[in-house]
Amino acid sequence: MMLPRPSGRPSPAGLICDMARAAEQPVEYPEGPWATASLHGHAEAEALLLRAWQSDRMPHAMMITGPRGIGKATLAYRFARFVQAQALEEENSLFGEPAPADSLFMSEDDPVFRQVAQGGHPGIVTVAPSVNPKTKKQRQDIVVDDVRSMQSMYAMTAEGGAWRIAIVDAADEMTRQAANALLKILEEPPEKSLLLLIAHSPGQVLNTIRSRCQEVRLRPLNATDLSTVLAEHDIEVPEGRARDIALLSEGRPGHALMLMETDGLGLHDSILDILERATRPDMNAIHNLGDQLARSGSERRFALFCELLEGILLRLVRSLGGQDESAGICAAEKPIFAAMMQETPLEQWMEVWENTRQLFARTEAVNLDKKQAVLLAFNDVLKRMK
């Protein structure tokens, strides 16, 4: 039994959970950060949020920052659940204040967790790009109408000891009008309200908004934490490849999952095989890879190819630039980098890296032929290695 992503219009709280329990069947939550109980590698950020709650100066707005796939939304929903559960516990306590919590963790069996997972908690609203009623397609930005769901909730009186919490996913995807509407709320926040802003690129958020938020910055996960995340999704890490996964995903659990689900390690190995044979290029291998990536339904894999090749070139440029990148290079890349550095200077590899970025950006922007993009990218790299 699956439900769509929680929206600004809450559904009847716990209805589906009650139906599942009545039928003595396990509750099946819709996948997403709103229904994720575990979070790894962000103990420092969690401790900061816990201290904020336990202090007498709880900020009314926080901005959770970091690259895409790092766990920002998961942390936002984790804290939102915690605040509502703590407020409920304090409201219902018969013997004074409850003992201070030492973690933001909440069991999936908790009533508040179930409400949030099913999009049914009346005190939590998600502000995200909506569907355009004219085109019937998902918008790329948060528009001013999307912010109104939060304004409506903030205008209501909170029930009992509950808080009014809004999660904006993501603040750097708001239009100017939407940002100005949000700013008005930030300037006069209602009592017992909390605004959690997710920002992939905080520099793109209005300074007037950023200055009113406490920043909570998430850092990349290490190989051990990433392996734990993958194991929880029943994904086995190939022997000796945990470090490669951490490097290629840049410590982002969401990206590591995508990397494994789309055979990203195999794709990375295929790129290195082609580069290793640069003096006598295997054109059949290049054309076959281009055919695979250009097929219908291979959009995610093509996007991953672009990112992997750009990453290889960036690590090469950094190495040539004198940075000690030995800790940030996959073992299989080192001998290939040594060959690429022999004849071609840094300036040319910087040019190749920039050319590749622009080529892939144009391919995505105007839907150019994907196989042609693959061939052009490899041609620009290989001709510098002969």
Sequence and secondary structure as in RCSB ss.txt:
>XXXX:A:sequence
MMLPRPSGRPSPAGLICDMARAAEQPVEYPEGPWATASLHGHAEAEALLLRAWQSDRMPHAMMITGPRGIGKATL
AYRFARFVQAQALEEENSLFGEPAPADSLFMSEDDPVFRQVAQGGHPGIVTVAPSVNPKTKKQRQDIVVDDVRSM
QSMYAMTAEGGAWRIAIVDAADEMTRQAANALLKILEEPPEKSLLLLIAHSPGQVLNTIRSRCQEVRLRPLNATD
LSTVLAEHDIEVPEGRARDIALLSEGRPGHALMLMETDGLGLHDSILDILERATRPDMNAIHNLGDQLARSGSER
RFALFCELLEGILLRLVRSLGGQDESAGICAAEKPIFAAMMQETPLEQWMEVWENTRQLFARTEAVNLDKKQAVL
LAFNDVLKRMK
>XXXX:A:secstr
       SS   TTHHHHHHHHTT      SSGGG     S HHHHHHHHHHHHSS   SEEEEE STTSSHHHH
HHHHHHHHHHHHHHHHH SSSS    S     TTSHHHHHHHTT  TTEEEE   B TTT SB SSB HHHHHHH
HHHHHS   TT  EEEEEETGGGB HHHHHHHHHHHHS  TTEEEEEEESSGGGS HHHHTTSEEEE     HHH
HHHHHHHTT    TT HHHHHHHHTT HHHHHHHHHTTHHHHHHHHHHHHHTTTS  HHHHHHHHHHHHSTT HH
HHHHHHHHHHHHHHHHHHHHTT   GGGS GGGHHHHHHHHHHS HHHHHHHHHHHHHHHHHHHHHT  HHHHHH
HHHHHHHTT  
